[in-house]
Amino acid sequence: MALSKIQAESINLADTFAFTGTVTGLATLSSVQTVSSAVASIDTTVPSGTTIITMVFRDLSLASSDEIVMQVATSGGLLTGNDYIGHSTFVGTGSYNASSFTTYIKLGVSGFSATDNSFNGIMQLRSLNGQYWSYSGQASSITAYVGVGSNAGRVNLGSNTDITSIRIKGAGGSNIDAGSFKFYFE
């Protein structure tokens, strides 16, 4: 097909356009998931070929004192060992906290473990080469602590190159009891 060059002023963006062919690079969205009763964990399927995963969350909380975490799964199963290397910091009114973790990704941050906490934030994972994924995120809670936390790290998928699902849960087994979240897959 020959390339046609069109001047910008010759296009009326109020018109209706029809396109043919394949559109690539668009994000796939999960539906908004709302927690209305306590659950042990929530699993979300990741579309094949995804290289960027973004999670947005609002008022996510646990039923008891614990930390909210994310784990990823591949075709080989849920990664729970030393597949993660991450660090978390929190800065708030009159306090500071930092920690490291190796068995999950923190959505909240260290020190945010009170039962009356709820988190709001964003987490993003990006594939470096299939096997290694880097991540970073931010979260805040104004319910029990006034402050913001951030975390960053990497996940090693081993011989696998695709994340097949994501699990959200309490690090120590606490139930998720409230909140909403949504994933964007690219």
C-alpha positions as CSV (number, residue, x, y, z in Angstrom):
1,M,0.0,0.0,0.0
2,A,1.4,3.4,-1.0
3,L,2.0,6.0,1.7
4,S,-0.3,9.0,1.6
5,K,0.8,12.2,3.1
6,I,-2.1,14.4,4.4
7,Q,-1.8,17.9,5.7
8,A,-3.0,18.3,9.3
9,E,-5.6,21.0,8.4
10,S,-7.3,18.6,5.9
11,I,-8.5,16.3,8.7
12,N,-11.7,17.0,10.6
13,L,-11.3,15.1,13.9
14,A,-15.1,15.4,14.4
15,D,-15.6,13.0,11.5
16,T,-16.0,9.2,11.9
17,F,-13.1,7.1,10.7
18,A,-12.9,3.4,9.9
19,F,-9.6,1.6,10.1
20,T,-8.5,-1.8,8.9
21,G,-5.6,-4.0,10.0
22,T,-4.2,-4.9,13.4
23,V,-3.9,-2.3,16.2
24,T,-1.0,-3.2,18.6
25,G,0.3,-1.7,21.8
26,L,-3.0,-1.2,23.5
27,A,-3.4,-2.1,27.2
28,T,-5.8,-4.9,28.3
29,L,-7.7,-3.9,31.4
30,S,-9.0,-6.2,34.1
31,S,-12.3,-5.2,35.6
32,V,-12.3,-3.3,38.9
33,Q,-12.2,-5.8,41.7
34,T,-13.9,-4.8,44.9
35,V,-13.5,-6.7,48.1
36,S,-16.8,-6.7,50.0
37,S,-16.1,-9.6,52.4
38,A,-12.9,-11.0,53.8
39,V,-10.9,-13.3,51.6
40,A,-7.6,-15.1,52.1
41,S,-6.2,-14.0,48.7
42,I,-7.2,-12.7,45.3
43,D,-5.7,-14.2,42.1
44,T,-5.8,-12.3,38.7
45,T,-4.9,-14.0,35.4
46,V,-2.3,-12.2,33.3
47,P,-2.7,-12.3,29.5
48,S,0.0,-14.1,27.6
49,G,2.7,-11.9,26.2
50,T,2.3,-9.2,28.8
51,T,5.5,-7.2,29.4
52,I,4.1,-4.3,31.6
53,I,1.7,-4.8,34.5
54,T,0.2,-1.9,36.4
55,M,-2.0,-2.2,39.5
56,V,-3.9,0.8,40.9
57,F,-5.5,0.3,44.3
58,R,-7.8,2.2,46.6
59,D,-8.5,1.7,50.3
60,L,-7.1,-1.8,50.3
61,S,-6.9,-3.2,53.8
62,L,-6.5,-6.4,55.9
63,A,-8.7,-7.8,58.7
64,S,-5.8,-8.1,61.1
65,S,-2.4,-6.7,61.7
66,D,-0.3,-7.7,58.7
67,E,1.2,-6.4,55.4
68,I,-0.4,-6.5,52.0
69,V,1.8,-8.2,49.4
70,M,1.8,-9.4,45.8
71,Q,3.2,-12.6,44.5
72,V,3.5,-13.7,40.8
73,A,3.0,-17.1,39.2
74,T,4.4,-18.6,36.1
75,S,3.5,-21.9,34.3
76,G,5.7,-23.5,37.0
77,G,3.5,-22.2,39.8
78,L,3.5,-19.4,42.4
79,L,6.9,-17.9,43.2
80,T,7.4,-18.0,47.0
81,G,11.1,-18.5,47.6
82,N,14.0,-16.1,47.2
83,D,12.7,-15.1,43.7
84,Y,12.2,-11.5,44.8
85,I,14.6,-8.9,45.9
86,G,13.0,-5.7,47.1
87,H,13.3,-2.8,49.5
88,S,10.7,-0.5,51.0
89,T,10.8,2.8,52.7
90,F,8.3,4.9,54.6
91,V,8.4,8.5,55.5
92,G,5.7,10.0,57.7
93,T,5.0,12.5,60.4
94,G,7.8,12.0,62.9
95,S,8.8,8.5,61.6
96,Y,10.9,6.7,59.1
97,N,11.1,3.0,58.3
98,A,13.0,0.8,55.8
99,S,13.0,-2.9,55.1
100,S,14.1,-5.6,52.7
101,F,12.1,-8.6,51.5
102,T,12.7,-11.7,49.3
103,T,9.4,-13.8,49.2
104,Y,6.9,-11.2,47.8
105,I,6.4,-7.6,46.7
106,K,5.0,-5.3,49.3
107,L,2.0,-3.2,48.2
108,G,2.0,-1.3,51.4
109,V,5.2,-0.5,53.2
110,S,6.9,-1.6,56.5
111,G,5.2,-0.2,59.5
112,F,1.8,-0.1,57.9
113,S,0.5,-3.2,59.7
114,A,-2.3,-1.8,61.9
115,T,-5.7,-3.2,61.4
116,D,-7.2,0.2,60.7
117,N,-4.9,1.0,57.8
118,S,-6.0,1.2,54.2
119,F,-3.7,1.8,51.3
120,N,-4.0,3.8,48.1
121,G,-1.4,3.6,45.4
122,I,0.1,2.2,42.3
123,M,2.5,-0.7,41.5
124,Q,4.1,-1.4,38.2
125,L,6.1,-4.4,37.0
126,R,8.1,-4.3,33.7
127,S,9.8,-7.2,31.9
128,L,13.5,-6.6,31.4
129,N,14.2,-9.7,29.3
130,G,11.4,-12.2,30.2
131,Q,13.2,-13.9,33.1
132,Y,13.8,-10.7,35.1
133,W,11.1,-8.2,35.9
134,S,11.7,-4.9,37.7
135,Y,9.1,-3.2,39.8
136,S,8.4,0.0,41.7
137,G,5.4,1.4,43.6
138,Q,4.1,4.0,45.9
139,A,1.4,3.8,48.6
140,S,0.0,6.0,51.2
141,S,-2.3,5.6,54.2
142,I,-3.9,8.4,56.1
143,T,-6.0,6.2,58.3
144,A,-3.5,5.2,60.9
145,Y,-0.3,6.9,59.7
146,V,0.2,10.1,57.8
147,G,2.9,9.4,55.3
148,V,3.9,7.8,52.0
149,G,6.0,4.7,51.2
150,S,7.8,3.5,48.1
151,N,9.3,0.2,47.1
152,A,11.4,-1.2,44.3
153,G,13.1,-4.4,43.3
154,R,13.1,-7.3,40.9
155,V,11.6,-10.7,40.4
156,N,13.5,-13.7,38.9
157,L,11.1,-16.0,36.9
158,G,13.9,-18.6,36.5
159,S,13.5,-20.6,33.3
160,N,10.0,-19.1,32.7
161,T,9.4,-15.9,30.7
162,D,5.7,-15.1,31.3
163,I,3.9,-14.1,34.4
164,T,0.6,-16.1,34.3
165,S,-1.2,-14.7,37.4
166,I,-0.8,-12.4,40.3
167,R,-1.9,-13.0,43.9
168,I,-2.7,-10.3,46.4
169,K,-2.8,-11.4,50.1
170,G,-1.6,-10.7,53.6
171,A,2.0,-11.6,54.1
172,G,1.3,-13.5,57.4
173,G,-2.0,-15.0,56.2
174,S,-4.4,-12.2,57.2
175,N,-7.6,-11.8,55.1
176,I,-8.1,-8.9,52.7
177,D,-11.3,-7.3,54.0
178,A,-11.9,-4.1,51.9
179,G,-10.8,-2.1,49.0
180,S,-10.7,-2.0,45.2
181,F,-8.1,-2.5,42.6
182,K,-7.6,-2.8,38.8
183,F,-4.8,-4.1,36.6
184,Y,-3.6,-2.8,33.3
185,F,-1.7,-5.3,31.1
186,E,0.5,-4.3,28.2
